[in-house]
Amino acid sequence: MEPNEAQELQETHEQANEHPTLKPVSFTMSVLAVLVAITTVLGHRMHTEAVLEQARASDQWNLYQAKKIRQADTSLAVDYLSALSLRDMAGAQKMVEGYKAHLKKWAGDLEQEQQQAREYEHGVRRAERRASRFDLGEALLEIGLVVTSITLLTRQRAYWFLGMGFGAVGLVVAFTGYLVR
């Protein structure tokens, strides 16, 4: 909450003390302000989670690429050793067999690395969808807070109900951020 918002909230409470019929409006505004703050923090956390998941995915793809390059280099070495005539063919054949065993193992490792990277990418998309829900919920709660505050200026309860409606929708939208899979 910004310092000017805190000042406005204090002024709202002072106005409500002068007009007892405005106390429920003042209370509603306080609740909406707290909900806005909570939703804002949750949105920021989801954006941070998305960034961290993206970093994990990038690291995982880099590991996959490094292993893929190592596999290609080893495969090239096997081809060279198989194509060249060497003085110690038995020793070369032993090296080729060792390299082939590594290539077979690395093929399985590459599939696992690729799968892990895709899972991290899915985590990025999930965190971004959740963050979007929290952001929309925050915006609707802010609108509800502003519309509710209009009640203090106009003394018309319709704005209070409309503000509570926006706040309720904002709360529901923000809550659906937890349901995103």
N, C-alpha and C positions, 0 to 999 in steps of 0.2 A: 504494500500500500504506500502510495506516494505521500509526502508530508502535507501537500495541499488537500489530498483526499481525507486525511485524518482531521485536518482543520475543518473541512466541510462537514464531516460526520459529527464533530463536536458541536458545530453551529446548528446542525439538524436537531441534536438532542436538546439544545437550549430552546429552540423554537417549540419542540414538543412539550417541554416543561411549561411554556407559556400557554399552550393550547392542549389540554388533556386529551382531546379527541384525536390528536396527531401522534400520541404515544405508540399506538400499534404500527403506524407508518414508520416511525423512527426505529422501532424494534425490527421491523421487516428489513429496513435498509441496513441495519447492523448485521443481520443474518446474511443478507445477500453479499455484503462486503466480505464477510468471513468466507463464504462459499467461493467468491471470486478469487480470494487469495489462495485457498486450497487448490482450486482448479488450475490456477496459474502455475503453482509449484508442480503439480502432477504433469501438466503439459511440458514444462521445462525438463522434467525428469525423463519423459518419453523421448523428447528430442535428443537428449544426451544419450539415452540408450540406443537410439537409431545411429548416432555417430559412432558409438563404441562398436556396435554390431558391424557397421560398415568397415571399420578398421580391422576387425577380426576377419571379415570376409576377404579384404584385400590381402592381409597377411597369409591367409590360407591359400588364396590363388597364387601368391608369390611362391609359397612352398611347393604347390603343385607344379608350377612352371619350372622351378629349380630341379625338381625330381624328373620332370619330363626331359629337360635338357641333359641331365646326367644319364638318363635312360638312352637318349639318342646318341650321346657320345660313346657309351658302352657298346651299343649296337654297332656303331661305326668301327670300334676297335675289334669286335668279333668278326665283322666283315673283312677287315684288313688282315687279321691273323688267319682267316680261312682262305683268303685269296693268295697270299704270299707264300713262296716256297722258302722255308726256313731250315736252318741246320738242325734244330732240335724240334722236330715235328711233334714228338710226344709231349714235350713241355708246352708247346704252343697249344696243342689240343687240350691239355689240362687247364690252361688259362681260359680257353674258349668255353669249356664246360663250366668253369667257375663264373664267368661273365654271364653265360646263359641262365644259370641259377639265379643270379642277381636280377637279371631282366625279368624273369618269371615272377620273382617276389615283388619287384617294383611295379609291375603291372597291377597287382592287387592293391598295393599301397596307393597308386595313382587314383584308383576308383574310390578309395576311402577318402583321400584328400579332396577330390572333386565333390563327393557327397557332403563332406563337412563344410566346404565353401558354400555350397548351395543352401545348406541349412542356415548358415550365417546370413546369407542374402535374404532368405525367408524371414529371419528375425528382423532384418532392417525394414522390410516392407510392413511387417506386423507393427513394429514400434512407430513407424511413420503414420500408419492408419490410426493407431491409438492416440498419438499426439494430435492428429487432426480432430479427433473427437473431443479431446480435452480443450483444444483451441476454440472450437465452435461452441462448446459448453461455456467456456469463459466469456466469449463474446456475448452470448445470450444472457448470461448472468449480469454482465456489465450493462447491457441494454435494460434489463429488468431493474437494476439499481437506479439508473438514470430516470427511467419512466416513473418509478416509484417516488423519486425525489420531486417530480413535477407536482405530486399531490401537495407538497408543502407550499408550493407557490400558488396553486389554483384552488386548493381546498376541495377538490373534486375527487371523490373516492374511486371513480372509474379508473383513474391513473394508477391508483394503488393496486386495484385488482389486475389491471393490465400488466403492471410491473411484476406482480407475483406470478402471473401467467408466464411471462418471459423467463422469470427465474426458475419456475418449475420445469419448463421445457429445457432450459440450460442445464439444470441439475440432471435430468434424465439423459440428455445427450452426453454429458460428461461421464455419467455412470456407465453408459454403453461402451466407453473406452476400455473398461475392464472386461467386457464381453468379447472384444475383438480377438479373433484367433488367427 
